[in-house]
Amino acid sequence: MSPPIFRLAGLAGFALAMVSVSCGPISTPVVQRKPQRVLHQWFDDGGPGKVTIRISLPDQIAEFQRGGRDIGWSYVATGKEGHGTSAGSYKITEKIVDKHSNRYGWIEDEFGNVVDGDAKYTDKVPEGMIYVPAPMPYWMRLTSYGIGMHGGLIPEPGKPASHGCIRLPKEFVATLFDAVEVGTPVTITHAKSKHGSMQDNHMSLPPAGPVAGIPGVGSGIRDGRVIATRPLMPGETPPQPSLPPRRITEPFSAY
Protein backbone atom coordinates (compact mmCIF):
# COMPACT_ATOMS: atom_id res chain seq x y z
CA MET A 1 0.00 0.00 0.00
CA SER A 2 1.37 3.45 -0.99
CA PRO A 3 2.13 5.87 1.82
CA PRO A 4 -0.57 8.59 2.19
CA ILE A 5 1.82 11.36 1.20
CA PHE A 6 2.47 9.76 -2.21
CA ARG A 7 -1.25 9.19 -2.79
CA LEU A 8 -1.96 12.89 -2.09
CA ALA A 9 0.82 13.99 -4.43
CA GLY A 10 -0.61 11.77 -7.16
CA LEU A 11 -4.10 13.20 -6.72
CA ALA A 12 -2.76 16.77 -6.84
CA GLY A 13 -0.91 16.07 -10.06
CA PHE A 14 -4.01 14.47 -11.62
CA ALA A 15 -6.17 17.45 -10.64
CA LEU A 16 -3.67 19.87 -12.13
CA ALA A 17 -3.58 17.94 -15.37
CA MET A 18 -7.39 17.93 -15.59
CA VAL A 19 -7.54 21.71 -15.05
CA SER A 20 -4.94 22.26 -17.76
CA VAL A 21 -6.91 20.14 -20.23
CA SER A 22 -10.38 21.47 -19.47
CA CYS A 23 -9.57 25.18 -19.07
CA GLY A 24 -6.75 25.75 -21.52
CA PRO A 25 -4.94 29.08 -21.65
CA ILE A 26 -6.82 31.99 -20.09
CA SER A 27 -7.17 34.89 -22.54
CA THR A 28 -7.71 38.49 -21.47
CA PRO A 29 -10.56 40.15 -23.37
CA VAL A 30 -9.51 43.17 -25.41
CA VAL A 31 -11.49 46.26 -24.49
CA GLN A 32 -11.67 48.72 -27.33
CA ARG A 33 -12.13 52.28 -26.15
CA LYS A 34 -13.61 55.02 -28.26
CA PRO A 35 -10.95 57.58 -29.23
CA GLN A 36 -11.27 60.75 -27.17
CA ARG A 37 -12.10 63.82 -29.22
CA VAL A 38 -9.56 66.62 -29.14
CA LEU A 39 -11.32 69.70 -27.73
CA HIS A 40 -8.50 72.23 -28.05
CA GLN A 41 -4.95 72.83 -29.20
CA TRP A 42 -2.64 75.63 -28.13
CA PHE A 43 0.77 76.55 -29.51
CA ASP A 44 1.28 80.21 -28.67
CA ASP A 45 4.77 81.20 -29.79
CA GLY A 46 5.02 83.93 -27.14
CA GLY A 47 6.14 86.41 -29.79
CA PRO A 48 5.04 89.96 -30.54
CA GLY A 49 1.45 91.03 -31.08
CA LYS A 50 -1.82 90.94 -29.16
CA VAL A 51 -4.19 87.99 -28.90
CA THR A 52 -7.46 88.10 -30.83
CA ILE A 53 -10.37 85.66 -30.62
CA ARG A 54 -12.88 84.64 -33.30
CA ILE A 55 -15.85 82.42 -32.37
CA SER A 56 -17.83 80.61 -35.07
CA LEU A 57 -21.44 79.99 -33.98
CA PRO A 58 -22.25 77.32 -36.62
CA ASP A 59 -19.08 75.32 -35.85
CA GLN A 60 -18.96 76.08 -32.11
CA ILE A 61 -15.23 76.65 -32.48
CA ALA A 62 -13.05 79.50 -31.21
CA GLU A 63 -9.86 80.36 -33.08
CA PHE A 64 -7.00 82.30 -31.53
CA GLN A 65 -4.36 84.48 -33.13
CA ARG A 66 -1.45 86.58 -31.88
CA GLY A 67 -0.34 89.37 -34.18
CA GLY A 68 -2.17 87.66 -37.05
CA ARG A 69 -0.49 84.27 -36.43
CA ASP A 70 -2.60 81.23 -35.60
CA ILE A 71 -1.85 80.09 -32.03
CA GLY A 72 -4.64 77.59 -31.36
CA TRP A 73 -8.29 76.68 -31.44
CA SER A 74 -10.91 75.25 -29.12
CA TYR A 75 -14.43 73.89 -29.11
CA VAL A 76 -16.90 76.11 -27.28
CA ALA A 77 -20.53 75.84 -26.21
CA THR A 78 -22.58 78.98 -26.82
CA GLY A 79 -26.24 79.68 -26.05
CA LYS A 80 -28.77 76.99 -26.81
CA GLU A 81 -32.20 77.64 -28.34
CA GLY A 82 -34.01 80.33 -26.40
CA HIS A 83 -30.73 81.63 -24.97
CA GLY A 84 -28.81 82.32 -28.17
CA THR A 85 -25.45 84.09 -28.13
CA SER A 86 -25.55 87.20 -30.31
CA ALA A 87 -22.99 87.73 -33.06
CA GLY A 88 -20.97 90.92 -32.95
CA SER A 89 -17.69 92.55 -32.03
CA TYR A 90 -16.81 92.63 -28.32
CA LYS A 91 -13.89 93.22 -25.98
CA ILE A 92 -13.02 91.56 -22.71
CA THR A 93 -13.99 94.06 -20.02
CA GLU A 94 -13.40 92.06 -16.83
CA LYS A 95 -11.37 89.04 -15.65
CA ILE A 96 -12.22 87.12 -12.48
CA VAL A 97 -10.63 83.79 -11.57
CA ASP A 98 -13.40 82.49 -9.31
CA LYS A 99 -16.92 83.61 -10.22
CA HIS A 100 -20.40 82.15 -9.72
CA SER A 101 -23.61 82.92 -11.57
CA ASN A 102 -26.19 85.05 -9.84
CA ARG A 103 -28.88 83.82 -12.19
CA TYR A 104 -28.49 80.07 -12.84
CA GLY A 105 -27.48 77.02 -10.84
CA TRP A 106 -28.92 73.76 -9.50
CA ILE A 107 -30.82 72.42 -6.50
CA GLU A 108 -29.38 69.69 -4.24
CA ASP A 109 -31.04 67.53 -1.62
CA GLU A 110 -29.61 67.00 1.86
CA PHE A 111 -27.32 64.24 0.57
CA GLY A 112 -25.80 66.39 -2.18
CA ASN A 113 -27.79 64.78 -5.01
CA VAL A 114 -28.81 67.16 -7.80
CA VAL A 115 -32.59 67.14 -8.09
CA ASP A 116 -32.83 70.05 -10.55
CA GLY A 117 -29.82 70.66 -12.74
CA ASP A 118 -31.22 73.73 -14.52
CA ALA A 119 -32.56 75.95 -11.74
CA LYS A 120 -32.82 79.73 -11.46
CA TYR A 121 -32.14 81.81 -8.39
CA THR A 122 -35.85 82.76 -8.36
CA ASP A 123 -37.05 79.13 -8.20
CA LYS A 124 -38.69 77.95 -4.99
CA VAL A 125 -36.32 75.64 -3.13
CA PRO A 126 -38.07 72.69 -1.43
CA GLU A 127 -37.63 72.38 2.31
CA GLY A 128 -34.41 70.61 3.27
CA MET A 129 -32.74 71.37 -0.08
CA ILE A 130 -30.35 74.11 -1.16
CA TYR A 131 -29.77 76.21 -4.27
CA VAL A 132 -26.17 76.16 -5.59
CA PRO A 133 -25.06 78.97 -7.97
CA ALA A 134 -23.33 77.66 -11.09
CA PRO A 135 -19.53 78.09 -11.03
CA MET A 136 -18.01 80.04 -13.92
CA PRO A 137 -14.24 79.69 -13.42
CA TYR A 138 -11.86 82.05 -15.22
CA TRP A 139 -14.59 84.50 -16.10
CA MET A 140 -13.94 86.91 -19.03
CA ARG A 141 -16.80 89.39 -19.40
CA LEU A 142 -17.92 90.55 -22.84
CA THR A 143 -21.15 92.49 -22.15
CA SER A 144 -22.65 94.58 -19.36
CA TYR A 145 -25.72 92.31 -19.32
CA GLY A 146 -23.90 89.18 -18.28
CA ILE A 147 -22.41 87.42 -21.31
CA GLY A 148 -18.83 86.23 -21.11
CA MET A 149 -16.40 83.36 -21.59
CA HIS A 150 -15.62 80.87 -18.82
CA GLY A 151 -14.80 77.23 -18.15
CA GLY A 152 -17.64 74.74 -18.31
CA LEU A 153 -19.01 71.51 -19.70
CA ILE A 154 -19.14 70.94 -23.45
CA PRO A 155 -21.47 67.92 -23.54
CA GLU A 156 -21.65 67.61 -27.34
CA PRO A 157 -18.77 69.30 -29.17
CA GLY A 158 -20.17 71.29 -32.07
CA LYS A 159 -23.56 71.95 -30.44
CA PRO A 160 -24.73 74.92 -28.30
CA ALA A 161 -25.40 74.13 -24.64
CA SER A 162 -25.22 77.26 -22.47
CA HIS A 163 -27.62 79.97 -21.30
CA GLY A 164 -25.87 82.51 -23.49
CA CYS A 165 -22.25 82.54 -22.32
CA ILE A 166 -19.35 80.96 -24.19
CA ARG A 167 -18.11 77.88 -22.36
CA LEU A 168 -14.54 76.74 -22.87
CA PRO A 169 -13.03 73.33 -21.96
CA LYS A 170 -12.22 73.32 -18.26
CA GLU A 171 -8.72 71.94 -18.81
CA PHE A 172 -7.91 74.75 -21.28
CA VAL A 173 -9.65 77.88 -20.00
CA ALA A 174 -6.86 78.84 -17.55
CA THR A 175 -4.34 78.91 -20.41
CA LEU A 176 -6.49 81.29 -22.44
CA PHE A 177 -7.28 83.38 -19.37
CA ASP A 178 -3.57 84.02 -18.85
CA ALA A 179 -3.00 84.90 -22.52
CA VAL A 180 -5.72 87.57 -22.81
CA GLU A 181 -6.16 90.92 -21.12
CA VAL A 182 -8.87 93.48 -20.54
CA GLY A 183 -9.37 94.95 -24.01
CA THR A 184 -8.70 91.75 -25.99
CA PRO A 185 -11.04 91.82 -29.02
CA VAL A 186 -13.53 88.97 -29.46
CA THR A 187 -15.53 88.50 -32.66
CA ILE A 188 -18.60 86.24 -32.61
CA THR A 189 -19.77 85.39 -36.10
CA HIS A 190 -22.20 83.26 -38.08
CA ALA A 191 -19.40 82.48 -40.56
CA LYS A 192 -17.66 79.11 -40.62
CA SER A 193 -14.31 78.56 -38.94
CA LYS A 194 -11.11 77.32 -40.55
CA HIS A 195 -11.32 74.09 -38.59
CA GLY A 196 -15.01 73.23 -38.85
CA SER A 197 -14.39 70.95 -41.82
CA MET A 198 -11.61 68.99 -40.14
CA GLN A 199 -12.90 65.44 -39.75
CA ASP A 200 -10.24 64.26 -37.30
CA ASN A 201 -10.38 67.39 -35.13
CA HIS A 202 -6.61 67.71 -35.17
CA MET A 203 -4.40 70.64 -36.08
CA SER A 204 -0.76 70.20 -37.02
CA LEU A 205 1.62 71.63 -34.45
CA PRO A 206 4.66 73.72 -35.41
CA PRO A 207 7.98 72.00 -34.72
CA ALA A 208 9.82 72.79 -31.52
CA GLY A 209 12.74 75.13 -31.98
CA PRO A 210 13.33 78.80 -32.84
CA VAL A 211 10.24 80.73 -33.88
CA ALA A 212 10.48 81.96 -37.44
CA GLY A 213 11.25 85.66 -37.63
CA ILE A 214 11.88 86.03 -33.88
CA PRO A 215 15.62 85.62 -33.21
CA GLY A 216 16.53 84.00 -29.93
CA VAL A 217 13.00 82.90 -29.08
CA GLY A 218 12.30 79.19 -28.85
CA SER A 219 9.08 77.25 -28.43
CA GLY A 220 8.97 74.43 -25.91
CA ILE A 221 5.89 72.53 -26.99
CA ARG A 222 4.43 69.55 -25.16
CA ASP A 223 0.99 68.07 -25.84
CA GLY A 224 0.00 71.17 -27.76
CA ARG A 225 0.83 73.57 -24.91
CA VAL A 226 3.73 75.99 -24.65
CA ILE A 227 5.78 75.22 -21.58
CA ALA A 228 8.57 77.69 -22.25
CA THR A 229 9.45 80.42 -24.72
CA ARG A 230 13.23 80.02 -24.35
CA PRO A 231 15.61 77.21 -23.35
CA LEU A 232 15.45 76.49 -19.63
CA MET A 233 18.58 76.91 -17.53
CA PRO A 234 19.80 74.01 -15.34
CA GLY A 235 17.47 73.64 -12.36
CA GLU A 236 14.93 76.10 -13.77
CA THR A 237 11.27 75.11 -13.92
CA PRO A 238 8.79 76.09 -16.66
CA PRO A 239 6.96 79.37 -15.91
CA GLN A 240 3.47 79.04 -14.50
CA PRO A 241 0.54 81.19 -15.67
CA SER A 242 0.19 84.36 -13.62
CA LEU A 243 -3.36 84.94 -12.42
CA PRO A 244 -4.86 88.21 -11.22
CA PRO A 245 -5.90 88.46 -7.58
CA ARG A 246 -9.37 87.22 -6.73
CA ARG A 247 -12.02 89.84 -6.22
CA ILE A 248 -15.76 89.79 -5.75
CA THR A 249 -17.95 91.86 -8.05
CA GLU A 250 -21.51 91.08 -8.98
CA PRO A 251 -22.75 94.24 -10.72
CA PHE A 252 -24.50 92.32 -13.48
CA SER A 253 -26.06 88.93 -14.04
CA ALA A 254 -23.80 86.26 -15.52
CA TYR A 255 -24.47 82.81 -16.90
N, C-alpha and C positions, 0 to 999 in steps of 0.2 A: 504494500500500500504506500502511495506517495505521501511524503510529509505534507502537512497542510500549507506550509509556506509556498511549496512548488505548485500546489493545486491553485492557490490564489493568483500566483504569477501567471499561470496558464490562462486562467479565466480573464485576467486583465488584458493580456495580449489578444485574446479572441475578441473581446469587446472592442478594443481599439481597431482591430482589423475590420469588424463589422461596420463601425462608424465611418471608417475611411471609404468603404465600398458604397454604403448607402447614401452618404452625404456628398461626397466628392468635394472638390475645391469650392470654397465659399467666395462668391464674387460680390464686390461692392457696387451697388447700383450707381449709375452715372446720373447726377442731377444737372440738368441743363438749365442755366439761369438766363433770363431775358437780359440782353445787353442794356446797361443803364444809359439813358439819353443824356448827352452833354447839354447842360443848361447855360453854360457861359464859358468864355475864354478871354483871357486878359494877358496882353503882352506890351504893356506901356514901356516905351523906351526911355522914359525919364528925361527926354530932351526938351528943347525949347517949344514954346507955344502953350496955349490954354486948352483945356479939355472942353469939348462940345458933345452934346448928346442928341441923338435923333431916335425917336420912338415910332415904329410903324404899327398902327392899330390893326390892319388886316393880318399881319404876320405875328403880332405880339412879340416883337423883337426890338431891343434897343441896341443901337450901334454907337460906338464911342470913338472919337478922334482927338488927337492932340496936335495942334498946329496944322491941321489938314491931313495928318497921317492916321491911318486906322490903328487903333490900339486895343480893340476887343469888341465883343458883342455879348448879349445876354438875352435869354427869354425873359419876358415880363408878363404880368397879368393885370390888365387894365379893367375898367368898369364893365360889369356884365349888363345885360339888358335891364333897362329901367334905372341904371346908375352909370350910364355911359361916360367915358372920359372924353372931354372936348379936345378937338385938334386946335393947334395954335402955337404961337411962339411965347415961351415963358423964360424965366430966370429963377434960379434957386435963391430964395430970399431968407431962408432960415435953416440951420443945421442943429439937430438935437440928437444925441446918442441914444437916450432912453426916453421914449415918448409912448404914451398910451392914448387911445381914442377917447374922446369925450362924447361920442355919439353911438358907436357900435361895440359889441362885445358878446359875451355868452353868459348863460345862467348855469350854475353848478348846484348839485344837491349837497347834503351835509358830508357825503363821502368823497366829494370831489369829482363826481361823474357829471359830464355835461348833458343837461337835459334840453337845452335850447342853444344851438350853436350859432344862431343868427339873431341875437337879441339887440334891442335898442335900449338906451339909458332910460327911456320913458316907459318901457314895458313894466307891468306889475310883476314883482318878484314874489313867488309863492313863499309862504311861511317856512322857515327853516332852510331856505336856499339863499344864494348870494349872486349878485351881478358882478361879472369880472370884465373890466374894460379891455378891449383888444390891444395887445402890444404892437407897436409900430417902430421897431428898432432902427436906428440910423436914419432918422427922419430928415428929409430934404424937401422943404416946403416950396410949392410952385405958385399957389394962389392964396389970396386972403380969405377965401371961403372954404379952405380945408382940403385942398387937393395937393398931394405931394408924392414923393417916392420914398419907399421904405422896404425893409425886409419882410418877407411873408411867404405863405404857401403858394406854389404854382401847381395846382392839382392836375391840370391838363395843359402841358406846354402847347402854345399856339391858340389857346382859347381864353377869353376874358373871364375873370372870376371875382373881381373886387367890387367895392361899393363906390368906386370912382378914382381911387388912388392908383398909383403904379407900383405894384409889388415887384421886388427883385429877389432872386434866390438868396436864402438866408446865409449860405456859405460864401457868398460873393459881395453882398451889400456893403460890408465894412471896407473892402478894397476900394469900391467906387466912392464911398463916403470920404475917404482920405484923399482921393484924387481930385475931387471937385471943391469949389469954394462958393461962398455967397456971391452971386453974379454970374455963375456958370450958365450959359444959354442951353435951353432944352426945347427942342422942336418936336411936337407931336403931330403926326401926319397920317392921312388916309392912303398915302402912297406906299408901295411895296418896299421892303428892305433889300439890301444886297444879298442877304443870307436866307431869305424866305424860301428860295428854290433849292436849297441844299438838302438833299435827301438824307445824307448821313449825319447832318448836324455837326459837322466838324469844320474847323478853319485851320489852314496851314499856319504853323508858327514860324516866325523868322528864326534863323539859326543864331545860336549863342555866339557872342563875340562883339567886336566893335560895331557901334551903330553907324550906318552909312551917313556921311556928311557931318558927323559930330565927333571930331578928333578927341581921343582919350576917354570916351564914354563907352562902357561895355554894357552888355545886357545879360544878367544872370537869370536864366529862365528855367523854371522847374514846374512841370504840370500846368503850363499855361500861365503862370504867375511870375512876375518879376520879384526876385528876392534880393537883388542888388543892382546898382547902376554903375558899379566900378569893381575891379578886383578887390576881394577882401584881404586885409592884412592878417598875418598870423595871429590867431587868438581872437580875431574880431568876429562878431556875430552879425547876421543880416539885420538891417534896420527894420524896426517895427513901425506900423502905421501910427502917426500921431493923431490923437483924437482930442477935440475941443472939450473943455470942462462941461460937466453936466449942468443943466439949468432947467428950471421948471417955468414954462410959459404955456398958458392955455387961452390965448386971446381969441382963437377961432376954433370951429369944429374941425376934426380931422379924422379921416377914415381911409 
